[in-house]
Amino acid sequence: MRVTVVQADARLAGPENRFSLLEAKVRQAAKEGIDLIVFPELFLSGYNVGEALHQNAQAQDGSFAHRVAALANDLNIAIAYGYPERDGDTVYNAFIFIDDQGRTLANHRKMILPPGTEHDWFATGSSVPVFRFKDATITLLICYECEFPEIMRHAALEGAQIVLVATAGGEEWEQVPTFVIPSRAYENGIFIVYANYCGVENGHGFCGLSCIVDPYGADLARAGRTEHVISACLDLGLVVEAREKIPFLRDQRNIISRLDRIAHT
């Protein structure tokens, strides 16, 4: 599977401008034979935009999603992006996956909100989607969630081979893409596709460093700190190979069982 990540400049204002960027990047990716293109957290609205998070919130099947679905179907490419999802009076920080026929295969609502302003704007979700696209089993996570080894391990035990992460990683948190993401990939034998912003949005800076990491924790592609598009080919056979060489998923069951016995002695 050929995957592209768009590291977008966070200063781009409003859904229309953001859709224009999405369309341009999707069309270019389709020309290059890309199967899936991934955009950052809250891409539709922007991240540090206050009331605009609610003003621009849309239903899962809202107008923005319809336009993206038509584009995906027309160009035969899957598209994943973050957006503020409105469900009645409730708004979630969400991440949607639309396949190459324009069908929504998964919609993830962020389960854990980090310290800061997200608590002022969003409710929390309650599950992690695991789904199939082409020959791959995929999970969607949003930003802070990927920093929890428990969540990433849960996805791997549910069969995920690829974890897509839409993020808005701040400039003070570069250790996440630099150290945490490679570690999560290595300890679970999974590909991680991590899409971040760069630049400054209303005084909030982003660290960039979007990356595509293989099941051994090695970079297949990594962006710098400015606007960048990165791509890589994900060979799913590498997941099988890594898990056979380093059987963390198999052996963790024995570890948990032994620790339980110790705890009850």
C-alpha positions as CSV (number, residue, x, y, z in Angstrom):
1,M,0.0,0.0,0.0
2,R,1.3,3.4,-1.0
3,V,0.6,6.1,1.7
4,T,1.1,9.9,1.7
5,V,1.0,12.3,4.7
6,V,0.3,16.0,4.2
7,Q,2.0,18.1,6.8
8,A,0.0,21.3,6.4
9,D,0.7,24.8,7.5
10,A,-1.6,25.5,10.4
11,R,-2.2,29.1,9.4
12,L,-4.5,28.2,6.6
13,A,-7.9,29.7,7.5
14,G,-11.3,28.3,7.1
15,P,-12.9,25.1,5.6
16,E,-12.9,26.4,2.0
17,N,-9.2,27.1,2.0
18,R,-8.6,23.8,3.7
19,F,-10.7,21.9,1.2
20,S,-8.8,23.6,-1.7
21,L,-5.5,22.4,-0.2
22,L,-6.9,18.9,0.4
23,E,-8.1,18.7,-3.2
24,A,-4.8,19.8,-4.7
25,K,-2.8,17.3,-2.6
26,V,-5.2,14.5,-3.3
27,R,-5.1,15.1,-7.1
28,Q,-1.3,15.1,-7.0
29,A,-1.2,11.9,-4.9
30,A,-3.6,10.2,-7.3
31,K,-1.3,11.0,-10.2
32,E,1.5,9.3,-8.3
33,G,-0.5,6.1,-7.7
34,I,-1.0,6.7,-4.0
35,D,-3.6,4.4,-2.3
36,L,-4.2,6.5,0.9
37,I,-3.6,10.1,1.8
38,V,-3.7,11.3,5.5
39,F,-4.3,14.9,6.9
40,P,-3.8,16.2,10.4
41,E,-6.1,16.5,13.4
42,L,-9.1,18.9,13.0
43,F,-8.0,19.6,9.5
44,L,-11.4,20.9,8.4
45,S,-11.5,23.7,11.0
46,G,-8.0,24.2,12.4
47,Y,-6.9,23.3,15.9
48,N,-6.3,26.5,17.9
49,V,-9.3,28.4,16.6
50,G,-11.6,28.7,19.6
51,E,-15.3,29.2,18.8
52,A,-14.7,28.2,15.1
53,L,-14.4,24.6,16.3
54,H,-18.1,24.6,17.0
55,Q,-19.0,27.0,14.2
56,N,-17.4,24.8,11.6
57,A,-18.4,21.4,13.2
58,Q,-20.2,19.1,10.8
59,A,-22.0,15.8,10.9
60,Q,-20.1,12.7,9.9
61,D,-22.0,12.8,6.6
62,G,-21.9,16.6,6.3
63,S,-21.1,18.7,3.2
64,F,-17.3,18.6,3.7
65,A,-17.4,14.8,3.9
66,H,-19.6,14.6,0.8
67,R,-17.1,16.6,-1.2
68,V,-14.2,14.5,0.0
69,A,-16.1,11.3,-0.8
70,A,-16.8,12.5,-4.3
71,L,-13.2,13.3,-4.8
72,A,-12.0,9.9,-3.4
73,N,-14.4,8.1,-5.7
74,D,-13.5,10.1,-8.7
75,L,-9.7,9.7,-8.2
76,N,-9.8,6.1,-6.7
77,I,-7.9,7.1,-3.6
78,A,-8.7,6.8,0.1
79,I,-8.6,9.9,2.3
80,A,-8.4,10.3,6.1
81,Y,-8.6,13.6,7.8
82,G,-9.5,15.1,11.2
83,Y,-12.5,17.3,11.8
84,P,-14.9,18.6,14.5
85,E,-17.9,16.3,14.4
86,R,-21.3,17.5,15.4
87,D,-23.8,15.0,16.6
88,G,-26.9,16.9,17.8
89,D,-25.7,19.3,20.5
90,T,-22.5,17.4,21.1
91,V,-19.2,18.0,19.3
92,Y,-16.3,15.5,19.1
93,N,-12.7,15.7,17.9
94,A,-13.0,13.1,15.1
95,F,-10.9,11.4,12.5
96,I,-12.7,9.9,9.4
97,F,-11.5,7.4,6.8
98,I,-13.2,7.5,3.4
99,D,-12.2,4.7,1.0
100,D,-11.4,4.8,-2.7
101,Q,-15.0,4.4,-3.6
102,G,-16.2,7.3,-1.4
103,R,-17.5,5.1,1.4
104,T,-16.9,5.9,5.1
105,L,-15.2,2.9,6.5
106,A,-14.5,4.3,10.0
107,N,-15.1,7.4,12.1
108,H,-13.1,7.7,15.3
109,R,-14.0,10.1,18.2
110,K,-11.0,11.0,20.4
111,M,-11.3,9.1,23.7
112,I,-8.8,11.0,25.8
113,L,-8.4,14.8,25.7
114,P,-5.0,16.2,26.8
115,P,-4.6,19.0,29.4
116,G,-5.6,22.3,27.8
117,T,-8.4,23.8,25.9
118,E,-9.8,20.7,24.2
119,H,-11.9,20.0,27.3
120,D,-13.7,23.3,26.7
121,W,-14.9,22.2,23.2
122,F,-15.2,18.4,22.9
123,A,-17.0,15.4,24.4
124,T,-15.1,12.1,24.4
125,G,-15.6,9.0,22.4
126,S,-15.6,5.4,23.7
127,S,-14.0,3.0,21.2
128,V,-11.2,2.4,18.8
129,P,-12.1,1.4,15.2
130,V,-10.4,-1.6,13.6
131,F,-11.3,-2.1,9.9
132,R,-10.1,-3.5,6.6
133,F,-9.0,-1.5,3.6
134,K,-7.6,-3.4,0.6
135,D,-5.4,-6.1,2.3
136,A,-4.7,-4.2,5.4
137,T,-6.2,-4.0,8.9
138,I,-6.2,-0.4,10.1
139,T,-6.8,1.6,13.3
140,L,-7.4,5.4,13.7
141,L,-6.1,7.3,16.6
142,I,-5.9,11.0,17.4
143,C,-2.8,12.8,18.9
144,Y,-2.6,12.2,22.7
145,E,-4.1,8.7,22.3
146,C,-1.0,7.4,20.5
147,E,1.1,8.2,23.5
148,F,-0.6,5.5,25.6
149,P,1.1,2.1,25.2
150,E,-2.2,0.5,26.3
151,I,-4.2,1.9,23.4
152,M,-1.6,1.0,20.8
153,R,-1.2,-2.5,22.2
154,H,-5.0,-2.9,22.2
155,A,-5.1,-2.0,18.5
156,A,-2.3,-4.4,17.7
157,L,-4.0,-7.2,19.7
158,E,-7.2,-6.5,17.7
159,G,-5.3,-7.2,14.5
160,A,-4.2,-3.7,13.4
161,Q,-1.2,-3.7,11.0
162,I,-1.3,0.0,10.3
163,V,-2.2,2.8,12.8
164,L,-3.1,6.2,11.3
165,V,-2.6,9.1,13.7
166,A,-4.0,12.5,13.0
167,T,-2.3,15.0,15.4
168,A,-1.7,18.6,16.2
169,G,1.5,18.1,18.1
170,G,2.8,21.3,19.7
171,E,6.3,22.7,19.2
172,E,7.2,21.7,22.8
173,W,6.3,18.0,22.2
174,E,8.8,17.0,19.5
175,Q,9.7,13.9,21.6
176,V,6.5,12.3,20.6
177,P,7.2,12.0,16.8
178,T,10.9,11.6,17.5
179,F,10.9,8.9,20.2
180,V,7.4,7.8,21.2
181,I,6.1,6.9,17.7
182,P,9.1,4.7,16.7
183,S,8.8,3.0,20.1
184,R,5.1,2.3,19.7
185,A,5.8,0.9,16.2
186,Y,8.6,-1.4,17.4
187,E,6.9,-2.7,20.5
188,N,3.8,-3.7,18.6
189,G,5.2,-4.7,15.2
190,I,3.0,-2.1,13.3
191,F,3.3,0.6,10.8
192,I,2.4,4.1,12.1
193,V,1.4,6.9,9.8
194,Y,1.6,10.2,11.8
195,A,0.2,13.4,10.3
196,N,1.0,16.7,12.0
197,Y,0.9,20.4,11.3
198,C,3.7,22.9,11.1
199,G,3.9,26.6,11.6
200,V,2.0,28.8,14.1
201,E,-1.8,29.2,14.4
202,N,-3.1,32.0,16.6
203,G,0.0,31.9,18.7
204,H,0.2,28.1,19.0
205,G,3.2,26.6,17.4
206,F,3.4,23.0,16.0
207,C,6.5,20.9,15.7
208,G,6.0,19.2,12.4
209,L,8.1,16.0,12.1
210,S,5.2,14.0,10.5
211,C,6.5,10.5,9.8
212,I,5.8,7.0,8.4
213,V,7.5,4.4,10.6
214,D,7.9,0.7,10.0
215,P,7.3,-2.2,12.4
216,Y,10.9,-2.2,13.5
217,G,10.6,1.5,14.5
218,A,12.6,2.8,11.5
219,D,11.6,5.8,9.5
220,L,10.3,5.2,6.0
221,A,9.7,8.9,5.6
222,R,9.9,12.0,7.8
223,A,9.1,15.6,7.3
224,G,10.9,18.6,8.8
225,R,9.4,21.6,10.4
226,T,7.9,23.3,7.4
227,E,5.2,22.3,4.9
228,H,6.0,18.9,3.5
229,V,4.4,15.9,1.8
230,I,5.9,12.5,2.5
231,S,5.2,9.1,1.1
232,A,6.1,5.5,1.6
233,C,5.2,2.0,0.4
234,L,4.0,-0.2,3.3
235,D,4.9,-3.9,2.8
236,L,2.5,-5.8,5.1
237,G,4.8,-8.8,5.0
238,L,7.1,-6.7,7.3
239,V,4.5,-6.9,10.0
240,V,4.5,-10.7,10.0
241,E,8.3,-10.7,9.9
242,A,8.8,-8.3,12.8
243,R,6.3,-10.0,15.0
244,E,8.0,-13.4,14.4
245,K,11.4,-12.0,15.2
246,I,10.2,-9.9,18.2
247,P,7.1,-11.7,19.6
248,F,5.9,-9.0,22.0
249,L,2.2,-9.7,21.3
250,R,2.6,-13.4,22.0
251,D,4.7,-13.1,25.1
252,Q,2.8,-10.3,26.7
253,R,0.1,-12.8,27.6
254,N,2.6,-14.9,29.6
255,I,3.9,-11.8,31.2
256,I,0.5,-10.6,32.3
257,S,-0.4,-14.0,33.7
258,R,2.8,-14.2,35.7
259,L,2.4,-10.6,37.0
260,D,-1.2,-11.5,38.1
261,R,0.1,-14.5,40.0
262,I,2.8,-12.3,41.7
263,A,0.2,-9.7,42.6
264,H,-2.0,-12.3,44.4
265,T,0.8,-13.9,46.4
